[in-house]
Amino acid sequence: MSTASPTAADVRDAARRIGDAVHRTPLLRSRTLGERVGAPVALKAELLQRSGSFKLRGALNWVRALPVAERARGVVTVSAGNHAQSVALACREAGVDALVLMPRAASPAKVAAARGYGATVDLESVDATEAFERMAVVTRETGRLVLHPFDDPAVIAGQGTVGLEIVQDATAPDVVVVPVGGAGLVSGIALVLKDARPGARIIGVQPEATATLAASLAAGRPVRGPGRPTLADGLTAPTVGALGLEICAALLDDVVTVTEDELRDGLRFLYQRAKLAAEPAGAAAVAALIAGRVPIGDGEGVVAVVSGGNVSEATVAGVFGAAA
């Protein structure tokens, strides 16, 4: 597979490649959130995507671009959950064997979903860092192909189709706010947003507990963040990808962080006012808006990406129980 940095044209190619297999998720206007931030706000409801998150787009684009002769080798990947489910689904539909390395503390619901879609799940790794190290060993020993969860041009291009839909469906978006884990989604969206609307701003959001992107941008290379526990398990990549960092350094306007309490506020808002059953990672952009982390100018239109909805009942009960 190519290692060259993807372009806006690659995102448009990805849209043609995967368009018959993904949902065109809606942009939902939120009057209540708009009143709170003082600007029109739309929610890109990617939690309604097949497999429950945006991750299916990148996995499908990667698998469908894989030469048929290579598919018999099978693939291996690392995931805390959403990418695992998406790779399992994409590979099942293409007849490719999928092995997913997940941390032992991964959500049982996400582990069960990945297995349900047909993947073999390996839970031998203590954390994501060890899982990435284990992936290198598995690749050497088995000859499986690595389907990286975020640091791959085909994956980034696939995730960028979220941004392509925003550009096509929103009325001149001025600010797009995106949750950030490994930076595959935010960099893919940035490629098409800045190509179509150079003056628009794109803002990344990470939990304070991870906060790898700002540190990596300052260092000029991927560096590790605090690595503390967070409700937003979908944003716990040990660092951002090199390709995503390169794109973000050129195109990202800002990156902000949110606290665990702010993530809870964002999740509660989406459940109670927007009627969207998001996961904490998927609520990060809304959390940043509610907390006032993103300055909004007069007359600017805002899109917040709600990136996923694969959440356990226990997590939701804990968030709402804490508010009781």
QUIZI-V363981 format. One record per backbone hydrogen bond with DSSP energy under -0.5 kcal/mol. CO is the residue of the C=O (numbers start at 0). NH is the residue of the N-H. Records with the same first field share a line. If there is no record, write none. Layout:
CO->NH, NH
This chain:
1->152
6->10
7->11
8->12
9->13
10->14
11->15
12->16
13->17
14->18
17->20, 21
22->24
25->27, 44
26->28
27->42
28->30
29->33
30->34
31->35
32->36
33->37, 38
39->301
40->29
41->43, 303
42->27, 44
43->45, 305
44->47
45->48
48->51
49->52
51->308
52->55
53->56, 57
54->58
55->59
56->60
57->61
58->62
59->63
60->64
61->65
62->65
66->69, 70
67->70
69->72
70->73
73->144
74->98
75->146
76->100
79->106
80->84
81->85
82->86
83->87
84->88
85->89
86->90
87->91
88->92
89->93
90->94, 95
91->94
96->74
97->119
98->76
99->101, 121
100->78
101->124
102->105
106->110
107->111
108->112
109->113
110->114
111->115
112->116
113->118
114->117
118->120
119->99
120->122
121->101
124->103
126->130
127->131
128->132
129->133
130->134
131->135
132->136
133->137
134->138
135->139
136->140
137->141
138->142
144->75, 146
145->147
149->151
151->155
152->156
153->157
154->158
155->159
157->160
158->161
159->162, 163
160->164
161->165
162->166
163->167
164->168
165->169
169->171
173->200
174->302
175->202
176->304
177->204
181->240
182->186
183->187
184->188
185->189
186->190
187->191
188->192
189->193
190->194
191->195
192->196
196->199
200->175
201->252, 253
202->177
203->255
204->179
205->257
206->209, 210
208->227
209->225
211->215
212->216
213->217
214->218
215->219, 220
230->232
231->234
232->235
237->224
240->244
241->245
242->246
243->247
244->248
245->249
246->250
247->251
253->203
255->205
257->207
258->262
259->263
260->264
261->265
262->266
263->267
264->268
265->269
266->270
267->271
268->272, 273
269->275
274->276
275->277
278->282
279->282
280->283
282->286
283->287
284->288
285->289
286->290
287->292, 293
288->291
292->294
296->299
300->173, 174
301->41
302->176, 304
303->43, 305
304->306
305->45, 46
306->53
307->278
308->310
311->315
312->316
313->317
314->318
315->319
316->320
317->321
318->322
320->323
